[in-house]
Amino acid sequence: MTNLYHPVQIGNLSLAGNVFLAPMADVSDASYRSICADCGADFAYTELISSEALVRDNQKTFDMMVRAPNEKAYAVQIFGSTEETMANAARVVLAKTSCECLDINCGCPVPKVTKTGAGSVLTREPEKLYKITKAVVEAVQGYCDQRPDINGNLVAYSQPIPVTVKIRMGWDSQHITYKDCAQAALEAGAQAIAIHGRTTAQGYEGKASWEVIKELVDFVGGRIPVIGNGDIKVPEDAARMIQETGCDAVMVARGARGNPFIFTKIREHLTTGKITEIPFNTTLEAGFREMALLVEAFGETPACMKMRGRFSNYVKGFDGAKELRLKIVQAKTVADFQEIFKPYL
Ligand SMILES: Cc1cc2nc3c(=O)[nH]c(=O)nc-3n(C[C@H](O)[C@H](O)[C@H](O)COP(=O)(O)O)c2cc1C
């Protein structure tokens, strides 16, 4: 197998590799992104962040955008339905964070979001997708205030960061619009496009269409990178997606839940064709590091509540997973988790 691992250029953002962590609500926070960065993810996104909440100066929303100190580059993903609010939100993101990229969510299928005219409903209206993307691109290019750097010091903003979009292939089987959406995004100045090969109507059912990813790669023709997404569960899937579709980067969501070492394995597999298994205790140690970061960010009780679901994912596939889960969902303190996992650490 030739080396499928390579750098990616998104506008003026140079990434060392082509293995990305997807945006995931309640999953891809700074704590988990930090673990994934350690495990080899080259790039990651925040979960979707409301443009309305950003312009309302909502501190809790600002907290959702913070950078993990060890990540080399990350994107803040925003969603919204009006050009004005999205442009204003983009300026807030620039003023508050050191993110290297701003991503527009055009893929969220959740009715709470689509009913407001945001998320994947934008794939039904490529003209609106164009207007929103253009407004955000112009806001980012026209921004002239200082921005925080990685250490939080305010610095001059000299290089406009790239704006990217993440779409589904369409609304339903009657509305397969990904090419129109890509064209709209390109014309509006987006510098990469990520595609999840399902329609909104499919939700997460069925198989993601990699054929569609390939067609999008052909359609875009190298003008901007295409990031392939959908159903990468094991490292071999990542290699196959790159080979079958020609996508510039792969983006992993569900396959990375409680499984940060998937990035280590994908990188190894893309580079050498091999996969080295990771011992269970090493995986668990990553979970404990995640928990420690969550405790720092939110305090022990909220962190432990979050870790109930997250540790349940960490033990997935392990022989005693079922018994462990029964205990995990009752844990309230860090000490409870330590007690549960003592035999395995
Ligand atoms: C729990 C969860 C939360 C998600 N949150 C977001 C989100 O905030 N923004 C977004 O663009 N996609 C979101 N997605 C979609 C994923 O980024 C991805 O497109 C989808 O899961 C398909 O990839 P996969 O097959 O690797 O899981 C979410 C998916 C899951 C499972």
Ligand as a Chemical Component Dictionary entry (heavy atoms), coordinates in Angstrom:
data_LIG
# 
_chem_comp.id                   LIG 
_chem_comp.type                 NON-POLYMER 
_chem_comp.pdbx_formal_charge   0 
_chem_comp.three_letter_code    LIG 
# 
loop_
_chem_comp_atom.comp_id 
_chem_comp_atom.atom_id 
_chem_comp_atom.alt_atom_id 
_chem_comp_atom.type_symbol 
_chem_comp_atom.charge 
_chem_comp_atom.model_Cartn_x 
_chem_comp_atom.model_Cartn_y 
_chem_comp_atom.model_Cartn_z 
_chem_comp_atom.pdbx_ordinal 
LIG C1  C1  C 0 -23.222 12.270 19.161 1  
LIG C2  C2  C 0 -23.044 12.959 17.846 2  
LIG C3  C3  C 0 -23.014 14.332 17.817 3  
LIG C4  C4  C 0 -22.839 14.997 16.594 4  
LIG N1  N1  N 0 -22.732 16.359 16.601 5  
LIG C5  C5  C 0 -22.432 17.015 15.444 6  
LIG C6  C6  C 0 -22.183 18.417 15.436 7  
LIG O1  O1  O 0 -22.207 19.091 16.472 8  
LIG N2  N2  N 0 -21.902 19.007 14.238 9  
LIG C7  C7  C 0 -21.828 18.286 13.063 10 
LIG O2  O2  O 0 -21.547 18.859 12.014 11 
LIG N3  N3  N 0 -22.048 16.960 13.061 12 
LIG C8  C8  C 0 -22.324 16.316 14.201 13 
LIG N4  N4  N 0 -22.486 14.954 14.184 14 
LIG C9  C9  C 0 -22.297 14.216 12.926 15 
LIG C10 C10 C 0 -20.873 13.704 12.788 16 
LIG O3  O3  O 0 -19.939 14.764 12.755 17 
LIG C11 C11 C 0 -20.708 12.844 11.522 18 
LIG O4  O4  O 0 -20.998 13.631 10.397 19 
LIG C12 C12 C 0 -21.614 11.615 11.512 20 
LIG O5  O5  O 0 -21.687 10.991 12.777 21 
LIG C13 C13 C 0 -21.122 10.567 10.485 22 
LIG O6  O6  O 0 -19.820 10.154 10.775 23 
LIG P1  P1  P 0 -19.492 8.752  11.493 24 
LIG O7  O7  O 0 -20.083 7.678  10.628 25 
LIG O8  O8  O 0 -17.991 8.697  11.547 26 
LIG O9  O9  O 0 -20.141 8.770  12.824 27 
LIG C14 C14 C 0 -22.697 14.269 15.388 28 
LIG C15 C15 C 0 -22.755 12.871 15.435 29 
LIG C16 C16 C 0 -22.915 12.218 16.630 30 
LIG C17 C17 C 0 -22.935 10.713 16.641 31 
# 
loop_
_chem_comp_bond.comp_id 
_chem_comp_bond.atom_id_1 
_chem_comp_bond.atom_id_2 
_chem_comp_bond.value_order 
_chem_comp_bond.pdbx_ordinal 
LIG C1  C2  SING 1  
LIG C2  C3  SING 2  
LIG C2  C16 DOUB 3  
LIG C3  C4  DOUB 4  
LIG C4  N1  SING 5  
LIG C4  C14 SING 6  
LIG N1  C5  DOUB 7  
LIG C5  C6  SING 8  
LIG C5  C8  SING 9  
LIG C6  O1  DOUB 10 
LIG C6  N2  SING 11 
LIG N2  C7  SING 12 
LIG C7  O2  DOUB 13 
LIG C7  N3  SING 14 
LIG N3  C8  DOUB 15 
LIG C8  N4  SING 16 
LIG N4  C9  SING 17 
LIG N4  C14 SING 18 
LIG C9  C10 SING 19 
LIG C10 O3  SING 20 
LIG C10 C11 SING 21 
LIG C11 O4  SING 22 
LIG C11 C12 SING 23 
LIG C12 O5  SING 24 
LIG C12 C13 SING 25 
LIG C13 O6  SING 26 
LIG O6  P1  SING 27 
LIG P1  O7  DOUB 28 
LIG P1  O8  SING 29 
LIG P1  O9  SING 30 
LIG C14 C15 DOUB 31 
LIG C15 C16 SING 32 
LIG C16 C17 SING 33 
# 
